[in-house]
Amino acid sequence: MIVFYNPKKLHLLVESKDDKGCLGAPDIIIEIVSPSSIKHDVETKFSLYQEAGVQEYWIVFPSDKAVQQFILTEEKYILKGIYTQDTVLTTSILQGFQLNIKEVFEN
């Protein structure tokens, strides 16, 4: 799992008083699934992150060389896109950020 916090929220990591390491939800969570965890990542974590208010959830499927991007809208995730080898993923959270999916899966 990879998490991203907007720099304006980094104080949440420092001020945390619990054993979870942070207060509040990250802005983006990127989950890389394996065949043994796919149900947990796609169903259980999806619901947990949605309820926690994670603005974007990306699910990376290495076997399919694909990324699903979900955006939190009115407290529910909507699928923004499914990105494969010949596509570029962007996000409004990181202005100007572009991820060429082909580069993610290159050996």
KACOR-V212407 format. One record per backbone hydrogen bond with DSSP energy under -1.0 kcal/mol. CO is the residue of the C=O (numbers start at 1). NH is the residue of the N-H. Records with the same first field share a line. If there is no record, write none. Layout:
# KACOR-V212407
CO->NH / NH
This chain:
# KACOR-V212407
2->30
4->27 / 28
6->9
7->10
9->12
10->13 / 14
11->15
27->56
28->4
29->58
30->2
31->60
34->37
37->41
38->42
39->43
40->45
43->47
44->48
45->49
46->50
47->51
48->52
49->53 / 54
55->72
56->29
57->70
58->31
59->68
60->33
61->65 / 66
66->61
67->83
68->59
69->80 / 81
70->57
71->78
73->76
76->73
78->71
81->69
83->67
84->87
87->101
89->99
94->97
99->89
100->103
101->105
